Amino acid sequence: MTEILRIQKEDINVGKLIAETRSPADGAQLVFVGCVRDDGMEALEIEAFVPVAEKDLQKIASECREQFGVNAVHIIHRYGYLALGETIVVIIVCSAHRGEGYDASRYAIERLKELVPIWKQEIVNGEKGKWVEMH
């Protein structure tokens, strides 16, 4: 199966993504869903340098396969205006066993925050704040 690694504006259908990425070789399918939480803001504006970001997602998936021996890593990250509760990122790690899947999932989200050119701007009372790197 080809890994799904993309940056997109559209919402993510998590259930469909889980079904599409499941393989008979997988004994575990770890799903991480990151959402816009209520930190006193009403929304986030997220921007990404898409061509570089998608290459970085490929690098992260490759690192996870090499370091943790997982079968596949699928990462979809959104950009644009996202209201409270909306999905920002979904990471699905497919592996033979849960242990390496958990390890690869944590590695993938931490590496994404460290490497991928994505920025957020908090919106409070209709006012946009300063741009900051995702972390």
Beta strands, then each sheet from edge to edge (+ up, - down):
strand 1: 5-8
strand 2: 28-35
strand 3: 43-48
strand 4: 72-78
strand 5: 80-83
strand 6: 87-95
strand 7: 118-124
strand 8: 127-133
sheet 1: 1+ 4+ 6- 2+
sheet 2: 5+ 3- 7+ 8-
end
